[in-house]
Amino acid sequence: MSTPAPKGNPASYFPSIEKKYGRPVGEWLELVRSSPLDRHMDLVNWLKTEHGIGHGHANALVAHVLRGN
């Protein structure tokens, strides 16, 4: 079993993202990586409007990807 990510780390949201939206985090991260958008808030808003993800969860996914993960 993996150790939970420290609070403040975007990955700390990943278990709740998987539980709430029913898809593995890897799929969400790949969606963000494959988007033609490149600005943080553009990506967050895209996840919210096109995929129904809440703001905090979208922000965590985008921050994780834009940090180079």
C-alpha positions as CSV (number, residue, x, y, z in Angstrom):
1,M,0.0,0.0,0.0
2,S,1.3,3.4,-0.9
3,T,1.9,6.3,1.5
4,P,-0.6,9.1,1.2
5,A,0.7,12.3,-0.4
6,P,1.4,15.1,2.1
7,K,-1.3,17.8,2.4
8,G,-0.8,20.7,0.0
9,N,0.5,18.2,-2.6
10,P,-1.9,17.9,-5.5
11,A,-1.6,14.2,-5.4
12,S,-3.3,14.2,-1.9
13,Y,-6.6,14.7,-3.9
14,F,-6.1,11.7,-6.1
15,P,-7.9,9.1,-4.0
16,S,-11.0,11.3,-3.7
17,I,-10.9,12.1,-7.4
18,E,-10.9,8.4,-8.3
19,K,-13.7,7.7,-5.8
20,K,-15.9,10.7,-6.9
21,Y,-15.5,10.4,-10.7
22,G,-15.0,6.6,-11.1
23,R,-11.9,6.9,-13.4
24,P,-8.3,6.2,-12.6
25,V,-6.2,9.4,-12.0
26,G,-3.9,8.3,-14.8
27,E,-6.7,8.8,-17.2
28,W,-7.4,12.3,-16.0
29,L,-3.7,13.2,-16.1
30,E,-3.4,11.9,-19.6
31,L,-6.5,14.0,-20.6
32,V,-4.8,17.1,-19.2
33,R,-1.5,16.2,-20.9
34,S,-3.2,15.7,-24.3
35,S,-5.2,18.9,-24.2
36,P,-4.1,21.6,-26.6
37,L,-4.5,24.1,-23.8
38,D,-1.4,25.1,-21.8
39,R,-2.5,27.7,-19.3
40,H,-3.4,26.6,-15.8
41,M,-6.8,28.2,-15.5
42,D,-7.7,27.4,-19.1
43,L,-7.1,23.7,-18.3
44,V,-9.0,23.9,-15.0
45,N,-12.0,25.6,-16.7
46,W,-11.9,23.0,-19.5
47,L,-12.0,20.1,-17.0
48,K,-14.9,21.8,-15.1
49,T,-17.0,22.5,-18.2
50,E,-16.2,19.6,-20.4
51,H,-15.8,16.8,-17.8
52,G,-17.8,18.0,-14.8
53,I,-14.9,18.0,-12.4
54,G,-15.0,20.3,-9.4
55,H,-12.7,23.2,-9.1
56,G,-10.4,21.8,-6.4
57,H,-10.0,18.5,-8.1
58,A,-9.4,20.1,-11.5
59,N,-6.9,22.4,-10.0
60,A,-5.0,19.5,-8.4
61,L,-4.8,17.5,-11.6
62,V,-3.6,20.5,-13.6
63,A,-1.1,21.6,-11.0
64,H,0.3,18.0,-10.9
65,V,0.8,17.9,-14.6
66,L,2.2,21.4,-14.9
67,R,4.8,20.6,-12.3
68,G,6.2,18.1,-14.7
69,N,4.6,15.0,-13.3
